[in-house]
Amino acid sequence: MRTAIRIASIALAAALTSPLAGCKPQNRYVPPPPPKVGVALPVQRPITRYITGTGNLSAVNQVDLVARIPGFLQEIDYTDGATVPAGQTLFVVEPRPYQLQLQQAQADIVGKQGQATQTQAEYDRQARLGVSNFASQSTIGTALANRDVAASALATARVAVETAQINLSYTQVKAPFDGLVSAHLVSVGELVGSGQPTKLATITQFDPIWVTFQLSEQEVLRVQQSMRKRGLTRKDFAKVPVEIGLQNETGYPRQGVLDYADPGLDPTTGTLNVRGVFANKDHQLLPGLFARVRVPIETGVPALLVPEDALGADQRGRTLLIVNAQNVVQLRHVTIGDPEGDMREITAGLKPDERLVVAGLQRAIPGEKVTPTPSPAAAR
């Protein structure tokens, strides 16, 4: 009986240990494969290099419309905010008093003309008599004096007529140029121009429009170098293009040209004030708005470009993750240049044949192996 029990125990132990012995090779630890990351070569293509900054839009012409003579405002001949052509009458100051002054001056000049004609004839007569000694020198002198006084009075009367005509013209306040007129500041029936000119409204020219911005000393030197390469001088400023974009616009969709630069740098800021001019037929560019500005200084420059998303940063600067020939990730510090759409120029630290990580960056650990796969980011 004991022998049977012992044999059964040995058989049971063998049955229990046999499966375990067979599982040992299957439970061996197998390390996971290297993580997959998307890689791409840097894009090589020619680019345009720019100087960028921020500018302020300002009107080419903007003036206050004023009443230059005293009188009651009789008419307002425009709609607030309307765009008007040059020469359109906008305000009328009561003209009747100035019409009467002109008529009075014109009537006075007729009398003065008669006196001048009479005294001239008397002088001529006395001068002829003096030749024959029939008139004394005293009489001739008196006739000459009377003629000169009458001539002076006639000249004064002519000035009075011209002055009256000018004052009458001031009763109509006209647009000095094409522009948009602000809301009127006075009402019909108000006394204006009494004691000093009265501001009636403001007119602003929108097309074209200026953008003013500043260049640093280094940027000024770069622009000068670019102009010399192109054979341009300071008088050829209008051949230097400039581009702007508003805050709600993508890129720099508006093109203009430079038209002015200060004679020298501001010694307090070390910057040069520069101005560009832009067409503004749709009146979308308003005086006072800020705009992003860029000036192209070099075209067709060979460059290496990488996606902006591939760039990282640490305390030493901007970085890229590079996959070497052994598929090991390396952290590379690079020097960046200007943006180019959603790409960025790399000016130092990267070679054209090096693979950079453009997808799965969170799985790319410097010093660790990865499984690189081509990424469409290379076509950006």
C-alpha positions in Angstrom: 0.0 0.0 0.0 2.8 2.4 0.9 4.6 1.5 -2.3 1.5 2.3 -4.3 1.1 5.7 -2.6 4.8 6.5 -3.2 4.5 5.7 -6.9 1.4 7.8 -7.2 3.1 10.8 -5.6 6.1 10.5 -7.9 3.8 10.4 -10.9 1.9 13.4 -9.7 5.1 15.5 -9.1 6.3 14.6 -12.6 3.0 15.7 -14.1 3.1 19.0 -12.3 6.7 19.8 -13.2 6.6 18.8 -16.8 4.5 21.8 -18.1 6.7 24.3 -16.2 9.8 22.8 -17.7 8.3 23.2 -21.2 7.3 27.0 -20.6 10.8 28.3 -19.7 11.9 29.2 -23.3 8.6 31.0 -24.0 8.9 33.4 -21.0 12.3 34.8 -21.8 12.4 38.7 -21.9 12.5 40.2 -25.4 13.3 44.0 -25.5 10.8 46.1 -27.5 11.8 47.3 -30.9 13.1 50.9 -31.2 10.3 53.5 -31.4 9.3 54.7 -34.9 9.9 58.3 -35.7 9.4 60.3 -38.9 12.6 61.7 -40.5 13.3 64.0 -43.4 16.2 65.7 -45.0 16.3 69.5 -44.8 14.7 71.2 -47.8 17.2 73.0 -50.1 15.9 75.9 -52.1 16.7 79.5 -52.8 15.0 82.1 -50.6 14.7 85.8 -50.2 16.2 87.4 -47.1 14.3 90.2 -45.5 14.6 92.9 -42.8 11.4 92.8 -40.7 9.9 95.1 -38.2 6.7 96.9 -37.1 5.5 100.1 -38.7 2.7 102.7 -38.2 0.3 103.8 -41.0 -0.2 107.5 -41.5 -2.0 109.7 -44.0 -0.2 111.4 -46.9 -2.4 114.4 -46.5 -4.6 115.3 -43.5 -5.7 118.9 -42.8 -8.3 120.7 -40.7 -10.9 122.6 -42.6 -11.4 126.0 -41.0 -13.5 129.1 -41.4 -11.0 131.9 -42.1 -13.4 134.8 -42.0 -16.2 135.7 -39.5 -19.8 135.0 -40.4 -22.7 132.7 -39.8 -22.4 129.2 -41.3 -25.1 129.0 -44.0 -24.6 125.5 -45.6 -23.0 122.1 -44.9 -22.8 120.5 -48.4 -21.6 117.0 -47.6 -22.5 113.9 -45.6 -20.4 113.1 -42.6 -17.8 110.5 -43.5 -18.3 110.9 -47.2 -15.4 110.6 -49.7 -15.3 113.8 -51.8 -13.2 115.0 -54.8 -10.8 117.9 -54.7 -12.6 121.2 -55.1 -16.0 120.2 -53.8 -17.6 122.8 -51.6 -18.1 121.5 -48.1 -19.2 124.5 -46.1 -20.6 127.9 -47.0 -20.2 130.9 -44.7 -22.9 133.6 -45.3 -21.5 135.2 -48.5 -23.8 138.3 -48.8 -21.7 140.7 -46.7 -18.6 139.8 -48.7 -20.4 140.2 -52.0 -21.3 143.7 -51.0 -17.8 144.5 -49.9 -16.6 143.4 -53.4 -19.2 145.5 -55.1 -18.2 148.5 -53.0 -14.5 148.0 -53.9 -15.4 147.6 -57.6 -17.4 150.8 -57.5 -14.6 152.7 -55.7 -12.1 151.6 -58.3 -14.2 153.1 -61.1 -14.0 156.5 -59.3 -10.3 156.1 -58.7 -9.7 155.2 -62.3 -11.5 158.4 -63.4 -9.4 160.5 -61.0 -6.2 158.9 -62.3 -7.2 159.6 -65.9 -8.1 163.2 -65.2 -4.9 163.9 -63.3 -2.8 162.2 -66.0 -4.4 164.4 -68.6 -3.8 167.6 -66.5 -0.2 166.7 -66.0 0.3 166.1 -69.7 -1.3 169.5 -70.5 0.8 171.3 -68.0 3.9 169.6 -69.3 3.2 170.7 -72.8 2.6 174.3 -71.7 5.9 174.2 -69.7 7.8 173.5 -72.9 6.6 176.8 -74.3 7.1 178.5 -70.9 3.3 179.0 -70.6 3.2 177.1 -67.3 5.4 177.5 -64.3 7.4 174.7 -62.9 5.4 175.0 -59.7 2.2 174.3 -61.7 3.8 171.4 -63.4 5.0 170.0 -60.1 1.5 170.2 -58.6 0.0 168.4 -61.6 2.6 165.7 -61.2 1.9 165.3 -57.5 -1.8 165.1 -58.2 -1.2 162.4 -60.9 0.9 160.3 -58.6 -1.6 160.5 -55.7 -4.4 159.5 -58.0 -2.3 156.6 -59.4 -1.6 155.5 -55.8 -5.3 155.7 -54.9 -6.1 153.6 -58.0 -3.5 150.9 -57.0 -5.0 150.8 -53.4 -8.5 150.4 -54.9 -7.3 147.5 -57.0 -5.8 145.8 -53.9 -9.1 146.4 -52.1 -11.0 144.6 -54.9 -8.6 141.7 -54.9 -8.9 141.5 -51.1 -12.6 141.5 -51.3 -12.5 138.7 -53.9 -10.3 136.6 -51.7 -12.6 137.2 -48.7 -15.6 136.2 -50.8 -13.8 133.0 -51.9 -13.2 132.2 -48.2 -17.0 131.9 -47.7 -16.8 128.6 -49.5 -14.7 126.0 -47.8 -13.6 123.4 -50.4 -11.9 120.1 -50.3 -8.1 120.7 -51.0 -7.7 117.1 -52.3 -9.6 113.9 -52.7 -10.3 112.5 -49.3 -12.7 111.4 -46.6 -14.3 114.2 -44.5 -15.0 113.7 -40.8 -18.2 114.6 -39.0 -18.9 118.4 -39.0 -18.0 120.1 -35.7 -20.3 123.1 -36.1 -23.9 123.5 -37.1 -25.7 125.7 -39.6 -26.4 129.1 -38.1 -23.4 129.2 -35.8 -21.0 132.2 -35.8 -17.6 131.0 -37.1 -14.2 132.6 -37.7 -14.8 135.4 -35.2 -11.5 136.4 -33.6 -9.7 133.2 -34.8 -10.2 130.5 -37.4 -12.9 127.9 -36.4 -12.3 124.2 -37.1 -15.2 122.9 -39.1 -14.0 119.3 -39.9 -11.0 117.3 -40.9 -10.3 115.8 -44.4 -7.9 112.8 -44.8 -6.4 111.4 -48.0 -6.4 107.6 -47.9 -4.9 106.8 -51.3 -2.0 106.5 -51.3 -0.9 106.0 -47.7 2.4 105.9 -45.8 3.9 103.4 -43.5 6.8 104.6 -41.3 9.2 102.3 -39.4 12.7 102.3 -38.0 15.8 100.4 -39.1 18.7 99.7 -36.8 22.3 100.7 -37.7 23.1 97.1 -38.8 19.9 96.9 -40.9 20.7 100.2 -42.6 24.2 98.9 -43.5 22.5 95.7 -45.0 20.1 97.8 -47.0 22.9 100.0 -48.3 25.0 96.9 -49.3 22.0 95.5 -51.1 21.4 98.7 -53.0 25.1 98.9 -54.0 24.9 95.3 -55.4 22.0 96.3 -57.5 23.6 99.6 -58.6 21.1 101.8 -56.8 21.8 105.1 -55.0 19.8 107.0 -52.5 17.8 108.8 -55.2 16.7 105.3 -56.4 14.8 104.7 -53.1 11.5 104.2 -55.1 13.0 101.1 -56.6 13.4 99.3 -53.3 10.2 97.3 -52.6 8.6 97.1 -49.1 5.8 94.7 -48.0 3.3 95.0 -45.1 0.6 92.9 -43.5 -2.0 93.9 -41.0 -2.5 92.1 -37.7 -5.5 90.1 -39.2 -3.7 89.2 -42.4 -1.4 86.2 -43.1 2.0 87.1 -44.4 2.7 90.3 -46.2 0.1 90.6 -48.9 0.5 94.4 -49.7 3.3 95.7 -51.8 4.7 99.2 -52.0 8.0 101.0 -52.4 10.3 103.0 -50.1 10.0 106.8 -50.8 11.9 108.5 -47.9 14.6 108.0 -45.2 15.9 110.5 -42.7 19.3 112.1 -43.6 20.9 110.3 -40.6 20.4 108.0 -37.6 18.7 109.3 -34.5 21.7 109.4 -32.0 19.4 108.7 -29.0 17.9 105.5 -30.4 20.5 104.5 -33.0 17.7 104.0 -35.6 16.9 105.5 -39.0 13.3 106.5 -39.7 12.2 105.1 -43.1 8.9 105.6 -45.0 7.1 103.5 -47.6 4.2 104.4 -49.8 1.3 102.0 -50.7 -1.8 102.1 -52.9 -5.0 102.1 -50.8 -7.9 102.2 -53.2 -10.0 100.0 -51.0 -9.3 102.2 -47.9 -8.5 99.1 -45.9 -5.3 100.7 -44.6 -6.3 103.3 -42.0 -4.0 106.0 -40.5 -2.9 104.9 -37.0 -2.9 101.1 -37.6 0.1 99.1 -36.9 1.5 96.8 -39.6 4.2 94.1 -39.9 6.8 95.4 -42.4 9.5 93.6 -44.3 12.1 94.8 -46.9 13.7 92.2 -49.2 17.4 92.8 -49.3 18.7 89.5 -51.0 17.0 87.2 -53.5 17.9 83.7 -54.7 20.0 82.9 -51.7 20.6 79.1 -51.3 19.3 77.9 -48.0 18.5 74.8 -45.8 15.0 74.8 -44.5 13.4 72.7 -41.7 9.8 72.6 -40.4 9.2 75.0 -37.6 7.6 72.2 -35.6 10.9 70.2 -35.7 12.8 72.9 -33.8 13.2 72.8 -30.0 15.0 75.0 -27.6 17.1 74.8 -24.4 19.2 77.2 -22.4 21.9 77.2 -25.2 19.5 78.1 -28.0 17.5 76.3 -30.7 17.9 72.6 -31.3 17.1 69.8 -33.7 17.0 66.0 -33.2 19.2 64.3 -35.8 19.2 60.5 -36.5 22.8 59.3 -37.4 23.9 56.4 -39.6 23.4 54.0 -36.6 19.9 55.2 -36.1 20.8 56.9 -32.8 19.2 60.2 -31.9 21.5 63.2 -31.4 20.6 66.6 -30.0 22.1 69.3 -32.3 22.3 73.0 -31.5 21.7 75.1 -34.6 21.6 78.7 -35.7 18.3 79.8 -37.2 17.6 82.5 -39.9 14.5 84.0 -41.2 11.1 82.2 -41.4 10.0 81.0 -44.8 6.3 80.2 -44.6 6.0 77.2 -42.1 9.7 76.5 -42.5 12.7 78.1 -40.9 16.2 78.7 -42.4 19.1 77.0 -40.7 22.3 79.0 -41.1 24.7 76.9 -39.1 24.8 73.5 -37.4 23.1 71.3 -40.1 24.2 69.5 -43.2 22.1 68.9 -46.3 22.4 65.0 -46.0 21.5 64.8 -42.3 18.2 63.2 -41.3 16.2 65.2 -38.8 13.2 64.1 -36.7 10.0 65.8 -37.9 7.4 63.4 -36.5 7.2 61.6 -33.2 9.6 63.9 -31.5 8.3 62.8 -28.0 9.6 59.3 -28.8 13.0 60.5 -29.9 15.4 60.4 -26.9 19.0 61.6 -27.5 21.4 58.7 -27.2 18.7 56.1 -27.9 18.1 54.1 -31.1 15.0 54.7 -33.2 13.3 53.2 -36.2 13.3 56.0 -38.8 10.6 56.2 -41.4 10.4 58.8 -44.2 8.0 61.6 -43.4 6.1 63.9 -45.9 7.4 66.8 -43.8 10.3 66.9 -46.2 8.0 68.2 -48.9 6.9 71.3 -47.0 
